[in-house]
């Protein structure tokens, strides 16, 4: 089997990964003595920051010969990483099998299929952990054992997942012309968190990272609980996690993710995904502690279109959380609600 010719840096869809905009947010916390920016990772071609990690992992494997033209890529994903890998594999001419579970949205399934990915769905959670993640990982191992010339990027432990996000932090510094005082970053595989932290350490920057985790996630400890928002938090602590990557962490609930997303689109007209809502809510919890004249950056991981049937659906919110208009008012300190029905 022949090796894969790497695409030129200036041609093809993969050349558009990165260089996402950094925009100043002027309405969501207007009147505050600090400056707040958002890094809009939705502008990546696959719609999320996972495009960076997907291509970084595949490129390294191609450079070392671990992947060639006949290799079948196998990965577990709840959404964005799968889409990022599916797009990259489609361009590179590689077959891709994405192992998912029943919580994956219909829209994400259709996007994966549109890119030509094969869907392998795990229908039952792991018998011991009662979690779908471990069941998905077990299924990945089964496929690797049964498929000749298969390759697992292993987004949960692959250092090139994190390496793909060194550029994220570099872009932020380049766009500002200096290092921000604070960086707020949601956690799942911890690739973004670790990549940004490594760049900060390498460049000896003074930026303090605040990690945003989900209530029910075990990344920073605590009891494992059911979570509704995909791609935020983890039921198993990822191998990429290291203590000390962040100076502090904030845990937010699924409902706070919803309210953060609704506030972001209502006030800044940014339609972003669930973890972005988590970051907005976490920032709100910490805003009184931020020094005057500080520069803060939030990484907003993906597009909101993938959450139209959940976070942005009044029916879904009502079903899962009940009447929440009073919570929205308490959170924002304003008299406006997300919609008339919330």
CORURNOR-V262918 format. One record per residue. SS is DSSP state (2 for helix, 1 for strand, 0 for the rest). BURIAL is 1 if it has 24 or more other ideal C-beta (glycine too) atoms within 12 Angstrom, else 0. Layout:
((SS/BURIAL) (SS/BURIAL))
This chain:
((0/0) (0/0) (0/0) (0/1) (0/0) (0/0) (0/0) (0/0) (0/0) (0/0) (0/0) (0/0) (2/0) (2/1) (2/0) (2/0) (0/1) (0/1) (0/0) (0/1) (0/0) (1/1) (1/1) (1/1) (0/1) (0/0) (0/0) (0/1) (0/1) (0/0) (0/0) (0/0) (0/0) (0/1) (1/1) (1/1) (1/1) (1/1) (1/1) (1/1) (2/1) (2/1) (2/1) (0/1) (0/1) (0/1) (0/1) (1/1) (0/1) (2/1) (2/1) (2/1) (2/1) (2/1) (2/1) (2/1) (2/1) (2/1) (2/1) (2/1) (2/1) (2/1) (2/0) (0/0) (0/0) (0/0) (0/1) (0/1) (0/0) (0/0) (0/1) (1/1) (1/1) (1/1) (1/1) (1/1) (0/1) (0/1) (0/1) (2/1) (2/1) (2/1) (2/1) (2/1) (2/1) (2/1) (2/1) (2/1) (2/1) (2/1) (2/1) (2/1) (0/1) (0/1) (1/1) (1/1) (1/1) (1/1) (1/1) (1/1) (1/1) (0/0) (0/1) (0/1) (0/1) (2/0) (2/1) (2/1) (2/1) (2/0) (2/1) (2/1) (2/0) (2/0) (0/1) (0/1) (0/1) (1/1) (1/1) (1/1) (1/1) (1/1) (0/0) (0/0) (0/0) (0/0) (0/0) (0/0) (0/0) (0/0) (0/1) (2/1) (2/1) (2/1) (2/1) (2/1) (2/1) (2/1) (2/1) (2/1) (2/0) (2/0) (2/1) (2/1) (2/0) (2/0) (0/0) (0/0) (0/0) (1/1) (1/1) (0/1) (0/1) (0/1) (0/1) (0/1) (0/1) (0/1) (2/1) (2/1) (2/1) (2/1) (2/1) (0/1) (0/1) (2/1) (2/1) (2/1) (2/1) (2/1) (2/1) (2/1) (2/1) (2/0) (2/1) (2/1) (0/0) (0/0) (0/1) (0/1) (0/1) (1/1) (1/1) (1/1) (1/1) (1/1) (0/1) (0/1) (0/1) (0/1) (2/1) (2/1) (2/1) (2/1) (2/1) (2/1) (2/1) (2/1) (2/1) (2/1) (2/0) (2/0) (0/0) (0/0) (0/1) (0/0) (0/1) (1/1) (1/1) (1/1) (1/1) (1/1) (1/1) (1/1) (0/1) (0/1) (0/1) (0/1) (0/1) (0/1) (0/0) (0/0) (0/0) (0/0) (0/0) (0/0) (0/1) (0/1) (0/1) (0/1) (0/1) (0/1) (0/1) (0/1) (0/1) (0/1) (0/1) (0/1) (0/0) (0/1) (0/1) (0/1) (0/0) (0/0) (0/1) (0/1) (0/0) (1/0) (1/1) (1/1) (1/1) (1/1) (0/1) (2/1) (2/1) (2/1) (2/1) (2/1) (2/1) (2/1) (2/1) (2/1) (2/1) (2/1) (2/1) (2/1) (2/1) (2/1) (0/0) (0/1) (0/1) (1/1) (0/1) (2/1) (2/1) (2/1) (2/1) (2/1) (2/1) (2/1) (2/1) (2/1) (2/1) (2/1) (2/1) (2/1) (2/1) (2/0) (2/0) (0/1) (0/0) (0/0) (0/0) (0/1) (1/1) (1/1) (1/1) (1/1) (1/1) (1/1) (0/1) (1/1) (1/1) (0/1) (2/1) (2/1) (2/1) (0/0) (0/0) (0/1) (0/1) (0/1) (0/0) (2/1) (2/0) (2/1) (2/1) (2/0) (2/0) (2/0) (2/1) (0/0) (0/0) (0/1) (2/1) (2/0) (2/1) (2/1) (2/0) (2/0) (2/1) (2/1) (0/0) (0/0) (0/0) (0/0) (0/1) (0/1) (0/0) (0/0) (0/0) (0/1))
